[in-house]
Amino acid sequence: MNAERRPARDVSFGGMGARWDELYRTRRGDQLSWTQAEPAMSLRLIDQLPLSEEDAIVDVGGGADTLVDALSARGRRVTVLDISRHALNRSRARLIPPGAPLP
């Protein structure tokens, strides 16, 4: 049987992952309206939550934003989820030294 190989396609959320990947691939962070140099408002809101020092935080839709940097600098355990692989790769490149194992 000679199966025809089809190119991989984005099936995440109806193909929306490819749209977001394109945005992150073609634009710098300062060209994206939702990107903040300092996530002050998010940090203030998180500070108001009844979290213990051991509680982990999940940043849903965090992309390449710097909230994870600020929370990590405070010693928080943070997991970032995003539909865009490219956005996550930006954060990974910024936060994890080359050759270091992924946490």
Secondary structure, DSSP 8 states (H G I E B T S, - for coil): -----------GGGGHHHHHHHHHHHS-GGGSTT--SS-HHHHHHHHTS---TT--EEEET-TT-SHHHHHHHTT--EEEE-S-HHHHHHHHHHHS-TT----
